[in-house]
Amino acid sequence: MPLDLSSSSSADVKFIAKVIDTQAVFVLAADEGVASAASSDDDNAVVLMFWSEAGAAERVRQAGFEDFDVDRIELFDFLHRWLPGMAEDAVLVGVNWDADLLGTQGDALELADAIAEAMPAQLMASYEARLAREQD
């Protein structure tokens, strides 16, 4: 199912609001990498899954990813490192998937743009300043 960024009541827009509020995203990670699943839209595409709450990630971990840990990713890193890297690798992003591995998925840069657009101006300015400092 594609990302739904058009409706303020969509689960994806709620994901965005939550990660901006907490400035954190959660992922299932192990030594060999992060949890992924096959795309429901394209058998050849890989989806990396992320959650806006650790508890939701934990439920998926218990439903088939027991060898993984729930890891917290700072929103800055997700926005400026993970999502651009995923786009370069042609990997899709899945948000708040459930224990049956059902949820929305889409282009990583589309999600990055939606998060950036929804961020308060002051937070975005602090992220841009940090990114500029890191690139010097």
N, CA, C and O atoms as CSV, one atom per row, in Angstrom:
chain,resi,resn,atom,element,x,y,z
A,1,MET,N,N,0.845,-1.162,0.000
A,1,MET,CA,C,0.000,0.000,0.000
A,1,MET,C,C,0.906,1.246,0.000
A,1,MET,O,O,1.819,1.339,0.821
A,2,PRO,N,N,0.666,2.193,-0.901
A,2,PRO,CA,C,1.535,3.379,-0.978
A,2,PRO,C,C,1.338,4.318,0.212
A,2,PRO,O,O,0.297,4.316,0.870
A,3,LEU,N,N,2.377,5.123,0.465
A,3,LEU,CA,C,2.280,6.134,1.510
A,3,LEU,C,C,1.105,7.055,1.213
A,3,LEU,O,O,0.854,7.399,0.058
A,4,ASP,N,N,0.384,7.453,2.258
A,4,ASP,CA,C,-0.722,8.401,2.118
A,4,ASP,C,C,-0.334,9.673,2.862
A,4,ASP,O,O,-0.463,9.765,4.083
A,5,LEU,N,N,0.140,10.643,2.103
A,5,LEU,CA,C,0.587,11.896,2.697
A,5,LEU,C,C,-0.393,13.028,2.424
A,5,LEU,O,O,-0.108,14.187,2.726
A,6,SER,N,N,-1.551,12.692,1.852
A,6,SER,CA,C,-2.502,13.722,1.438
A,6,SER,C,C,-3.552,14.063,2.489
A,6,SER,O,O,-4.119,15.155,2.460
A,7,SER,N,N,-3.812,13.168,3.395
A,7,SER,CA,C,-4.875,13.363,4.373
A,7,SER,C,C,-4.291,13.550,5.766
A,7,SER,O,O,-3.458,12.756,6.205
A,8,SER,N,N,-4.720,14.586,6.454
A,8,SER,CA,C,-4.183,14.849,7.793
A,8,SER,C,C,-4.530,13.736,8.779
A,8,SER,O,O,-3.904,13.632,9.834
A,9,SER,N,N,-5.509,12.912,8.455
A,9,SER,CA,C,-5.887,11.827,9.360
A,9,SER,C,C,-5.220,10.495,8.994
A,9,SER,O,O,-5.465,9.481,9.649
A,10,SER,N,N,-4.387,10.494,7.961
A,10,SER,CA,C,-3.768,9.234,7.547
A,10,SER,C,C,-2.733,8.777,8.569
A,10,SER,O,O,-2.166,9.589,9.302
A,11,ALA,N,N,-2.497,7.486,8.608
A,11,ALA,CA,C,-1.514,6.913,9.526
A,11,ALA,C,C,-0.109,7.434,9.222
A,11,ALA,O,O,0.704,7.597,10.131
A,12,ASP,N,N,0.172,7.692,7.953
A,12,ASP,CA,C,1.499,8.172,7.579
A,12,ASP,C,C,1.732,9.600,8.062
A,12,ASP,O,O,2.832,9.930,8.505
A,13,VAL,N,N,0.719,10.443,7.983
A,13,VAL,CA,C,0.837,11.815,8.486
A,13,VAL,C,C,0.969,11.788,10.006
A,13,VAL,O,O,1.688,12.603,10.583
A,14,LYS,N,N,0.280,10.856,10.650
A,14,LYS,CA,C,0.420,10.702,12.110
A,14,LYS,C,C,1.829,10.221,12.459
A,14,LYS,O,O,2.394,10.661,13.460
A,15,PHE,N,N,2.402,9.330,11.657
A,15,PHE,CA,C,3.786,8.895,11.838
A,15,PHE,C,C,4.712,10.108,11.796
A,15,PHE,O,O,5.570,10.273,12.663
A,16,ILE,N,N,4.535,10.946,10.791
A,16,ILE,CA,C,5.365,12.137,10.624
A,16,ILE,C,C,5.245,13.051,11.833
A,16,ILE,O,O,6.255,13.525,12.354
A,17,ALA,N,N,4.027,13.303,12.281
A,17,ALA,CA,C,3.821,14.177,13.441
A,17,ALA,C,C,4.501,13.619,14.684
A,17,ALA,O,O,5.103,14.364,15.457
A,18,LYS,N,N,4.404,12.317,14.874
A,18,LYS,CA,C,4.998,11.686,16.057
A,18,LYS,C,C,6.517,11.756,16.025
A,18,LYS,O,O,7.138,12.075,17.039
A,19,VAL,N,N,7.130,11.462,14.877
A,19,VAL,CA,C,8.589,11.468,14.821
A,19,VAL,C,C,9.145,12.883,14.930
A,19,VAL,O,O,10.248,13.078,15.440
A,20,ILE,N,N,8.403,13.851,14.464
A,20,ILE,CA,C,8.834,15.242,14.649
A,20,ILE,C,C,8.731,15.610,16.116
A,20,ILE,O,O,9.626,16.257,16.660
A,21,ASP,N,N,7.654,15.207,16.754
A,21,ASP,CA,C,7.448,15.534,18.166
A,21,ASP,C,C,8.531,14.915,19.049
A,21,ASP,O,O,9.046,15.578,19.949
A,22,THR,N,N,8.878,13.662,18.804
A,22,THR,CA,C,9.856,12.956,19.643
A,22,THR,C,C,11.276,13.055,19.097
A,22,THR,O,O,12.239,12.744,19.798
A,23,GLN,N,N,11.402,13.488,17.846
A,23,GLN,CA,C,12.677,13.547,17.129
A,23,GLN,C,C,13.382,12.194,17.134
A,23,GLN,O,O,14.605,12.109,17.242
A,24,ALA,N,N,12.575,11.136,17.015
A,24,ALA,CA,C,13.122,9.781,17.007
A,24,ALA,C,C,12.306,8.876,16.095
A,24,ALA,O,O,11.102,9.057,15.913
A,25,VAL,N,N,12.997,7.905,15.533
A,25,VAL,CA,C,12.403,6.855,14.720
A,25,VAL,C,C,12.984,5.549,15.251
A,25,VAL,O,O,14.114,5.525,15.738
A,26,PHE,N,N,12.224,4.472,15.159
A,26,PHE,CA,C,12.679,3.181,15.673
A,26,PHE,C,C,12.785,2.173,14.539
A,26,PHE,O,O,12.016,2.197,13.578
A,27,VAL,N,N,13.763,1.288,14.684
A,27,VAL,CA,C,14.052,0.285,13.669
A,27,VAL,C,C,14.429,-1.007,14.383
A,27,VAL,O,O,14.861,-0.985,15.536
A,28,LEU,N,N,14.265,-2.117,13.701
A,28,LEU,CA,C,14.735,-3.401,14.212
A,28,LEU,C,C,16.100,-3.662,13.594
A,28,LEU,O,O,16.239,-3.723,12.373
A,29,ALA,N,N,17.103,-3.815,14.447
A,29,ALA,CA,C,18.476,-3.954,13.953
A,29,ALA,C,C,19.156,-5.173,14.560
A,29,ALA,O,O,18.885,-5.562,15.696
A,30,ALA,N,N,20.034,-5.753,13.781
A,30,ALA,CA,C,20.871,-6.879,14.216
A,30,ALA,C,C,22.247,-6.675,13.590
A,30,ALA,O,O,22.450,-5.744,12.810
A,31,ASP,N,N,23.180,-7.540,13.931
A,31,ASP,CA,C,24.537,-7.416,13.395
A,31,ASP,C,C,24.561,-7.400,11.871
A,31,ASP,O,O,25.384,-6.715,11.265
A,32,GLU,N,N,23.667,-8.149,11.260
A,32,GLU,CA,C,23.656,-8.239,9.801
A,32,GLU,C,C,22.878,-7.116,9.116
A,32,GLU,O,O,22.841,-7.064,7.886
A,33,GLY,N,N,22.265,-6.229,9.872
A,33,GLY,CA,C,21.545,-5.107,9.276
A,33,GLY,C,C,20.214,-4.858,9.950
A,33,GLY,O,O,19.979,-5.285,11.080
A,34,VAL,N,N,19.354,-4.164,9.241
A,34,VAL,CA,C,18.038,-3.847,9.786
A,34,VAL,C,C,16.976,-4.728,9.137
A,34,VAL,O,O,17.167,-5.276,8.051
A,35,ALA,N,N,15.860,-4.843,9.835
A,35,ALA,CA,C,14.769,-5.686,9.353
A,35,ALA,C,C,14.192,-5.131,8.056
A,35,ALA,O,O,13.999,-3.925,7.899
A,36,SER,N,N,13.929,-6.038,7.148
A,36,SER,CA,C,13.349,-5.653,5.867
A,36,SER,C,C,12.288,-6.675,5.478
A,36,SER,O,O,12.179,-7.755,6.058
A,37,ALA,N,N,11.521,-6.290,4.485
A,37,ALA,CA,C,10.468,-7.169,3.976
A,37,ALA,C,C,10.353,-6.932,2.476
A,37,ALA,O,O,10.828,-5.925,1.950
A,38,ALA,N,N,9.726,-7.861,1.813
A,38,ALA,CA,C,9.456,-7.696,0.389
A,38,ALA,C,C,8.312,-6.709,0.211
A,38,ALA,O,O,7.378,-6.671,1.012
A,39,SER,N,N,8.392,-5.930,-0.825
A,39,SER,CA,C,7.327,-4.981,-1.136
A,39,SER,C,C,6.064,-5.727,-1.543
A,39,SER,O,O,6.125,-6.742,-2.237
A,40,SER,N,N,4.933,-5.220,-1.110
A,40,SER,CA,C,3.662,-5.809,-1.527
A,40,SER,C,C,3.296,-5.388,-2.951
A,40,SER,O,O,2.424,-5.991,-3.576
A,41,ASP,N,N,3.962,-4.355,-3.458
A,41,ASP,CA,C,3.663,-3.848,-4.799
A,41,ASP,C,C,4.633,-4.327,-5.862
A,41,ASP,O,O,4.297,-4.348,-7.046
A,42,ASP,N,N,5.844,-4.714,-5.447
A,42,ASP,CA,C,6.887,-5.092,-6.393
A,42,ASP,C,C,7.748,-6.177,-5.752
A,42,ASP,O,O,8.485,-5.912,-4.803
A,43,ASP,N,N,7.653,-7.379,-6.265
A,43,ASP,CA,C,8.373,-8.514,-5.685
A,43,ASP,C,C,9.884,-8.314,-5.661
A,43,ASP,O,O,10.570,-8.954,-4.863
A,44,ASN,N,N,10.414,-7.450,-6.507
A,44,ASN,CA,C,11.851,-7.224,-6.570
A,44,ASN,C,C,12.324,-6.089,-5.665
A,44,ASN,O,O,13.527,-5.857,-5.544
A,45,ALA,N,N,11.395,-5.381,-5.031
A,45,ALA,CA,C,11.755,-4.241,-4.189
A,45,ALA,C,C,11.840,-4.665,-2.722
A,45,ALA,O,O,11.093,-5.524,-2.255
A,46,VAL,N,N,12.768,-4.039,-2.021
A,46,VAL,CA,C,12.961,-4.276,-0.592
A,46,VAL,C,C,12.440,-3.063,0.162
A,46,VAL,O,O,12.602,-1.922,-0.270
A,47,VAL,N,N,11.813,-3.336,1.300
A,47,VAL,CA,C,11.287,-2.277,2.160
A,47,VAL,C,C,11.984,-2.361,3.509
A,47,VAL,O,O,11.974,-3.413,4.148
A,48,LEU,N,N,12.591,-1.257,3.951
A,48,LEU,CA,C,13.097,-1.161,5.317
A,48,LEU,C,C,11.988,-0.565,6.163
A,48,LEU,O,O,11.367,0.427,5.783
A,49,MET,N,N,11.745,-1.177,7.314
A,49,MET,CA,C,10.616,-0.788,8.157
A,49,MET,C,C,11.073,0.104,9.309
A,49,MET,O,O,12.109,-0.136,9.930
A,50,PHE,N,N,10.275,1.142,9.580
A,50,PHE,CA,C,10.532,2.079,10.671
A,50,PHE,C,C,9.230,2.339,11.418
A,50,PHE,O,O,8.140,2.250,10.854
A,51,TRP,N,N,9.372,2.661,12.700
A,51,TRP,CA,C,8.203,2.917,13.537
A,51,TRP,C,C,8.372,4.231,14.287
A,51,TRP,O,O,9.486,4.685,14.549
A,52,SER,N,N,7.243,4.822,14.620
A,52,SER,CA,C,7.255,6.077,15.376
A,52,SER,C,C,7.259,5.833,16.876
A,52,SER,O,O,7.445,6.765,17.658
A,53,GLU,N,N,7.054,4.577,17.283
A,53,GLU,CA,C,7.057,4.237,18.708
A,53,GLU,C,C,7.795,2.912,18.911
A,53,GLU,O,O,7.648,1.971,18.130
A,54,ALA,N,N,8.587,2.867,19.973
A,54,ALA,CA,C,9.350,1.655,20.274
A,54,ALA,C,C,8.436,0.466,20.519
A,54,ALA,O,O,8.773,-0.653,20.130
A,55,GLY,N,N,7.293,0.677,21.151
A,55,GLY,CA,C,6.375,-0.418,21.452
A,55,GLY,C,C,5.847,-1.095,20.203
A,55,GLY,O,O,5.683,-2.315,20.182
A,56,ALA,N,N,5.582,-0.330,19.175
A,56,ALA,CA,C,5.100,-0.904,17.915
A,56,ALA,C,C,6.200,-1.743,17.255
A,56,ALA,O,O,5.934,-2.817,16.716
A,57,ALA,N,N,7.419,-1.246,17.303
A,57,ALA,CA,C,8.543,-2.013,16.762
A,57,ALA,C,C,8.735,-3.301,17.564
A,57,ALA,O,O,9.035,-4.353,17.000
A,58,GLU,N,N,8.565,-3.211,18.859
A,58,GLU,CA,C,8.721,-4.386,19.726
A,58,GLU,C,C,7.684,-5.455,19.388
A,58,GLU,O,O,8.008,-6.642,19.402
A,59,ARG,N,N,6.458,-5.066,19.088
A,59,ARG,CA,C,5.421,-6.051,18.727
A,59,ARG,C,C,5.815,-6.802,17.458
A,59,ARG,O,O,5.612,-8.013,17.365
A,60,VAL,N,N,6.372,-6.096,16.489
A,60,VAL,CA,C,6.817,-6.754,15.259
A,60,VAL,C,C,8.031,-7.636,15.551
A,60,VAL,O,O,8.143,-8.736,15.010
A,61,ARG,N,N,8.932,-7.161,16.396
A,61,ARG,CA,C,10.107,-7.958,16.770
A,61,ARG,C,C,9.674,-9.296,17.343
A,61,ARG,O,O,10.234,-10.333,16.990
A,62,GLN,N,N,8.687,-9.281,18.219
A,62,GLN,CA,C,8.210,-10.509,18.864
A,62,GLN,C,C,7.459,-11.420,17.906
A,62,GLN,O,O,7.272,-12.602,18.195
A,63,ALA,N,N,7.028,-10.889,16.774
A,63,ALA,CA,C,6.235,-11.668,15.821
A,63,ALA,C,C,7.071,-12.238,14.671
A,63,ALA,O,O,6.524,-12.604,13.631
A,64,GLY,N,N,8.374,-12.314,14.851
A,64,GLY,CA,C,9.165,-12.943,13.808
A,64,GLY,C,C,10.565,-12.396,13.633
A,64,GLY,O,O,11.318,-12.882,12.788
A,65,PHE,N,N,10.922,-11.405,14.409
A,65,PHE,CA,C,12.256,-10.824,14.314
A,65,PHE,C,C,12.950,-10.880,15.674
A,65,PHE,O,O,13.552,-9.903,16.121
A,66,GLU,N,N,12.854,-12.030,16.316
A,66,GLU,CA,C,13.356,-12.186,17.677
A,66,GLU,C,C,14.864,-11.955,17.802
A,66,GLU,O,O,15.348,-11.615,18.882
A,67,ASP,N,N,15.609,-12.135,16.711
A,67,ASP,CA,C,17.059,-11.944,16.745
A,67,ASP,C,C,17.462,-10.481,16.575
A,67,ASP,O,O,18.650,-10.160,16.539
A,68,PHE,N,N,16.492,-9.616,16.472
A,68,PHE,CA,C,16.739,-8.187,16.283
A,68,PHE,C,C,16.475,-7.438,17.582
A,68,PHE,O,O,15.778,-7.931,18.469
A,69,ASP,N,N,17.037,-6.249,17.678
A,69,ASP,CA,C,16.785,-5.349,18.798
A,69,ASP,C,C,16.067,-4.116,18.277
A,69,ASP,O,O,16.233,-3.732,17.119
A,70,VAL,N,N,15.277,-3.507,19.129
A,70,VAL,CA,C,14.655,-2.231,18.788
A,70,VAL,C,C,15.696,-1.144,19.041
A,70,VAL,O,O,16.156,-0.966,20.169
A,71,ASP,N,N,16.058,-0.427,17.996
A,71,ASP,CA,C,17.036,0.660,18.097
A,71,ASP,C,C,16.370,1.994,17.784
A,71,ASP,O,O,15.479,2.088,16.940
A,72,ARG,N,N,16.826,3.007,18.482
A,72,ARG,CA,C,16.340,4.373,18.278
A,72,ARG,C,C,17.277,5.090,17.311
A,72,ARG,O,O,18.498,5.018,17.449
A,73,ILE,N,N,16.705,5.773,16.346
A,73,ILE,CA,C,17.468,6.586,15.408
A,73,ILE,C,C,17.034,8.029,15.612
A,73,ILE,O,O,15.841,8.331,15.624
A,74,GLU,N,N,17.987,8.898,15.768
A,74,GLU,CA,C,17.672,10.320,15.892
A,74,GLU,C,C,17.048,10.789,14.575
A,74,GLU,O,O,17.504,10.406,13.497
A,75,LEU,N,N,16.013,11.614,14.666
A,75,LEU,CA,C,15.315,12.083,13.465
A,75,LEU,C,C,16.273,12.758,12.492
A,75,LEU,O,O,16.139,12.588,11.281
A,76,PHE,N,N,17.233,13.518,13.000
A,76,PHE,CA,C,18.211,14.170,12.119
A,76,PHE,C,C,18.906,13.131,11.240
A,76,PHE,O,O,19.023,13.322,10.029
A,77,ASP,N,N,19.360,12.049,11.833
A,77,ASP,CA,C,20.053,11.005,11.077
A,77,ASP,C,C,19.118,10.308,10.091
A,77,ASP,O,O,19.509,10.004,8.964
A,78,PHE,N,N,17.898,10.059,10.517
A,78,PHE,CA,C,16.917,9.426,9.639
A,78,PHE,C,C,16.674,10.304,8.410
A,78,PHE,O,O,16.642,9.821,7.278
A,79,LEU,N,N,16.507,11.581,8.656
A,79,LEU,CA,C,16.158,12.523,7.595
A,79,LEU,C,C,17.332,12.804,6.658
A,79,LEU,O,O,17.146,12.917,5.446
A,80,HIS,N,N,18.524,12.915,7.206
A,80,HIS,CA,C,19.665,13.358,6.401
A,80,HIS,C,C,20.637,12.250,6.018
A,80,HIS,O,O,21.518,12.467,5.186
A,81,ARG,N,N,20.492,11.074,6.605
A,81,ARG,CA,C,21.403,9.974,6.264
A,81,ARG,C,C,20.634,8.745,5.746
A,81,ARG,O,O,20.868,8.269,4.635
A,82,TRP,N,N,19.727,8.257,6.571
A,82,TRP,CA,C,19.016,7.026,6.215
A,82,TRP,C,C,18.193,7.190,4.936
A,82,TRP,O,O,18.383,6.443,3.976
A,83,LEU,N,N,17.292,8.154,4.921
A,83,LEU,CA,C,16.385,8.269,3.772
A,83,LEU,C,C,17.133,8.571,2.470
A,83,LEU,O,O,16.830,7.941,1.456
A,84,PRO,N,N,18.093,9.500,2.445
A,84,PRO,CA,C,18.841,9.695,1.202
A,84,PRO,C,C,19.623,8.439,0.782
A,84,PRO,O,O,19.691,8.121,-0.405
A,85,GLY,N,N,20.200,7.741,1.736
A,85,GLY,CA,C,20.918,6.506,1.419
A,85,GLY,C,C,19.998,5.436,0.851
A,85,GLY,O,O,20.363,4.713,-0.076
A,86,MET,N,N,18.817,5.347,1.413
A,86,MET,CA,C,17.850,4.370,0.903
A,86,MET,C,C,17.448,4.714,-0.526
A,86,MET,O,O,17.307,3.827,-1.368
A,87,ALA,N,N,17.264,5.999,-0.795
A,87,ALA,CA,C,16.903,6.420,-2.153
A,87,ALA,C,C,18.020,6.059,-3.134
A,87,ALA,O,O,17.749,5.588,-4.238
A,88,GLU,N,N,19.271,6.279,-2.734
A,88,GLU,CA,C,20.406,5.923,-3.595
A,88,GLU,C,C,20.444,4.427,-3.880
A,88,GLU,O,O,20.829,4.000,-4.968
A,89,ASP,N,N,20.039,3.637,-2.887
A,89,ASP,CA,C,20.047,2.179,-3.033
A,89,ASP,C,C,18.742,1.621,-3.607
A,89,ASP,O,O,18.592,0.406,-3.740
A,90,ALA,N,N,17.805,2.500,-3.946
A,90,ALA,CA,C,16.493,2.102,-4.481
A,90,ALA,C,C,15.738,1.181,-3.522
A,90,ALA,O,O,15.091,0.220,-3.939
A,91,VAL,N,N,15.835,1.497,-2.231
A,91,VAL,CA,C,15.122,0.751,-1.199
A,91,VAL,C,C,13.919,1.590,-0.757
A,91,VAL,O,O,14.026,2.804,-0.586
A,92,LEU,N,N,12.795,0.936,-0.578
A,92,LEU,CA,C,11.586,1.637,-0.149
A,92,LEU,C,C,11.551,1.771,1.367
A,92,LEU,O,O,12.215,1.021,2.083
A,93,VAL,N,N,10.779,2.721,1.844
A,93,VAL,CA,C,10.582,2.923,3.274
A,93,VAL,C,C,9.173,2.472,3.636
A,93,VAL,O,O,8.208,2.792,2.941
A,94,GLY,N,N,9.066,1.726,4.733
A,94,GLY,CA,C,7.769,1.317,5.262
A,94,GLY,C,C,7.619,1.909,6.651
A,94,GLY,O,O,8.557,1.872,7.447
A,95,VAL,N,N,6.451,2.451,6.948
A,95,VAL,CA,C,6.264,3.087,8.252
A,95,VAL,C,C,5.147,2.418,9.036
A,95,VAL,O,O,4.068,2.128,8.519
A,96,ASN,N,N,5.454,2.186,10.309
A,96,ASN,CA,C,4.495,1.641,11.274
A,96,ASN,C,C,3.804,0.374,10.789
A,96,ASN,O,O,2.587,0.233,10.915
A,97,TRP,N,N,4.587,-0.547,10.236
A,97,TRP,CA,C,4.014,-1.823,9.820
A,97,TRP,C,C,3.571,-2.600,11.058
A,97,TRP,O,O,4.114,-2.423,12.148
A,98,ASP,N,N,2.581,-3.455,10.866
A,98,ASP,CA,C,2.086,-4.240,11.999
A,98,ASP,C,C,2.774,-5.602,12.047
A,98,ASP,O,O,3.642,-5.895,11.225
A,99,ALA,N,N,2.387,-6.420,13.002
A,99,ALA,CA,C,3.025,-7.720,13.205
A,99,ALA,C,C,2.803,-8.679,12.036
A,99,ALA,O,O,3.533,-9.661,11.901
A,100,ASP,N,N,1.809,-8.410,11.194
A,100,ASP,CA,C,1.576,-9.209,9.998
A,100,ASP,C,C,2.358,-8.676,8.800
A,100,ASP,O,O,2.169,-9.129,7.671
A,101,LEU,N,N,3.241,-7.706,9.061
A,101,LEU,CA,C,4.038,-7.040,8.040
A,101,LEU,C,C,3.175,-6.363,6.983
A,101,LEU,O,O,3.440,-6.428,5.782
A,102,LEU,N,N,2.145,-5.719,7.480
A,102,LEU,CA,C,1.260,-4.933,6.623
A,102,LEU,C,C,1.417,-3.465,6.996
A,102,LEU,O,O,1.501,-3.111,8.173
A,103,GLY,N,N,1.455,-2.636,5.990
A,103,GLY,CA,C,1.561,-1.206,6.215
A,103,GLY,C,C,1.829,-0.498,4.905
A,103,GLY,O,O,1.808,-1.101,3.832
A,104,THR,N,N,2.078,0.779,5.016
A,104,THR,CA,C,2.338,1.553,3.812
A,104,THR,C,C,3.824,1.572,3.504
A,104,THR,O,O,4.667,1.355,4.374
A,105,GLN,N,N,4.117,1.836,2.249
A,105,GLN,CA,C,5.500,1.873,1.796
A,105,GLN,C,C,5.603,2.886,0.681
A,105,GLN,O,O,4.622,3.188,0.000
A,106,GLY,N,N,6.795,3.405,0.503
A,106,GLY,CA,C,6.961,4.378,-0.567
A,106,GLY,C,C,8.391,4.826,-0.728
A,106,GLY,O,O,9.316,4.273,-0.133
A,107,ASP,N,N,8.545,5.836,-1.544
A,107,ASP,CA,C,9.837,6.405,-1.864
A,107,ASP,C,C,10.424,7.121,-0.652
A,107,ASP,O,O,9.739,7.906,0.003
A,108,ALA,N,N,11.686,6.850,-0.358
A,108,ALA,CA,C,12.336,7.426,0.817
A,108,ALA,C,C,12.415,8.948,0.740
A,108,ALA,O,O,12.215,9.627,1.746
A,109,LEU,N,N,12.705,9.489,-0.443
A,109,LEU,CA,C,12.810,10.949,-0.556
A,109,LEU,C,C,11.452,11.626,-0.452
A,109,LEU,O,O,11.362,12.764,0.007
A,110,GLU,N,N,10.404,10.944,-0.871
A,110,GLU,CA,C,9.050,11.489,-0.707
A,110,GLU,C,C,8.734,11.643,0.780
A,110,GLU,O,O,8.158,12.647,1.198
A,111,LEU,N,N,9.114,10.643,1.574
A,111,LEU,CA,C,8.893,10.732,3.009
A,111,LEU,C,C,9.781,11.816,3.607
A,111,LEU,O,O,9.328,12.577,4.462
A,112,ALA,N,N,11.031,11.902,3.176
A,112,ALA,CA,C,11.939,12.945,3.685
A,112,ALA,C,C,11.371,14.327,3.411
A,112,ALA,O,O,11.400,15.193,4.285
A,113,ASP,N,N,10.860,14.541,2.218
A,113,ASP,CA,C,10.275,15.837,1.871
A,113,ASP,C,C,9.047,16.140,2.731
A,113,ASP,O,O,8.854,17.274,3.171
A,114,ALA,N,N,8.225,15.126,2.965
A,114,ALA,CA,C,7.020,15.327,3.776
A,114,ALA,C,C,7.377,15.658,5.222
A,114,ALA,O,O,6.730,16.503,5.840
A,115,ILE,N,N,8.394,15.004,5.763
A,115,ILE,CA,C,8.831,15.301,7.128
A,115,ILE,C,C,9.373,16.725,7.189
A,115,ILE,O,O,9.016,17.491,8.083
A,116,ALA,N,N,10.231,17.076,6.245
A,116,ALA,CA,C,10.827,18.412,6.229
A,116,ALA,C,C,9.755,19.492,6.109
A,116,ALA,O,O,9.841,20.532,6.763
A,117,GLU,N,N,8.763,19.250,5.288
A,117,GLU,CA,C,7.679,20.216,5.091
A,117,GLU,C,C,6.846,20.388,6.358
A,117,GLU,O,O,6.344,21.479,6.628
A,118,ALA,N,N,6.697,19.323,7.132
A,118,ALA,CA,C,5.866,19.366,8.337
A,118,ALA,C,C,6.620,19.896,9.560
A,118,ALA,O,O,6.001,20.247,10.565
A,119,MET,N,N,7.937,19.954,9.479
A,119,MET,CA,C,8.730,20.375,10.641
A,119,MET,C,C,8.536,21.862,10.931
A,119,MET,O,O,8.421,22.669,10.008
A,120,PRO,N,N,8.500,22.221,12.214
A,120,PRO,CA,C,8.471,23.642,12.568
A,120,PRO,C,C,9.732,24.329,12.024
A,120,PRO,O,O,10.802,23.724,11.965
A,121,ALA,N,N,9.591,25.578,11.637
A,121,ALA,CA,C,10.693,26.308,11.012
A,121,ALA,C,C,11.940,26.343,11.895
A,121,ALA,O,O,13.059,26.223,11.396
A,122,GLN,N,N,11.750,26.506,13.195
A,122,GLN,CA,C,12.901,26.586,14.096
A,122,GLN,C,C,13.662,25.260,14.143
A,122,GLN,O,O,14.893,25.250,14.148
A,123,LEU,N,N,12.939,24.157,14.177
A,123,LEU,CA,C,13.589,22.848,14.185
A,123,LEU,C,C,14.310,22.604,12.866
A,123,LEU,O,O,15.436,22.107,12.853
A,124,MET,N,N,13.670,22.949,11.769
A,124,MET,CA,C,14.303,22.768,10.464
A,124,MET,C,C,15.567,23.619,10.366
A,124,MET,O,O,16.579,23.168,9.828
A,125,ALA,N,N,15.516,24.827,10.874
A,125,ALA,CA,C,16.693,25.700,10.842
A,125,ALA,C,C,17.837,25.100,11.662
A,125,ALA,O,O,18.997,25.176,11.256
A,126,SER,N,N,17.520,24.512,12.801
A,126,SER,CA,C,18.577,23.901,13.621
A,126,SER,C,C,19.167,22.686,12.914
A,126,SER,O,O,20.372,22.451,13.003
A,127,TYR,N,N,18.347,21.913,12.218
A,127,TYR,CA,C,18.848,20.762,11.463
A,127,TYR,C,C,19.733,21.234,10.310
A,127,TYR,O,O,20.789,20.652,10.064
A,128,GLU,N,N,19.313,22.279,9.607
A,128,GLU,CA,C,20.098,22.790,8.492
A,128,GLU,C,C,21.443,23.324,8.979
A,128,GLU,O,O,22.468,23.110,8.332
A,129,ALA,N,N,21.442,24.016,10.113
A,129,ALA,CA,C,22.694,24.528,10.689
A,129,ALA,C,C,23.608,23.365,11.071
A,129,ALA,O,O,24.812,23.418,10.818
A,130,ARG,N,N,23.058,22.333,11.668
A,130,ARG,CA,C,23.861,21.166,12.057
A,130,ARG,C,C,24.435,20.485,10.817
A,130,ARG,O,O,25.600,20.088,10.808
A,131,LEU,N,N,23.627,20.352,9.782
A,131,LEU,CA,C,24.094,19.720,8.564
A,131,LEU,C,C,25.221,20.542,7.934
A,131,LEU,O,O,26.199,19.976,7.445
A,132,ALA,N,N,25.095,21.849,7.942
A,132,ALA,CA,C,26.136,22.726,7.398
A,132,ALA,C,C,27.437,22.580,8.192
A,132,ALA,O,O,28.520,22.528,7.608
A,133,ARG,N,N,27.331,22.515,9.512
A,133,ARG,CA,C,28.517,22.336,10.366
A,133,ARG,C,C,29.201,21.001,10.060
A,133,ARG,O,O,30.428,20.928,9.997
A,134,GLU,N,N,28.410,19.961,9.872
A,134,GLU,CA,C,28.971,18.634,9.624
A,134,GLU,C,C,29.621,18.535,8.239
A,134,GLU,O,O,30.512,17.712,8.031
A,135,GLN,N,N,29.188,19.355,7.312
A,135,GLN,CA,C,29.741,19.302,5.972
A,135,GLN,C,C,30.999,20.144,5.835
A,135,GLN,O,O,31.703,20.038,4.831
A,136,ASP,N,N,31.292,20.975,6.820
A,136,ASP,CA,C,32.516,21.805,6.788
A,136,ASP,C,C,33.745,21.002,7.105
A,136,ASP,O,O,34.849,21.545,7.121
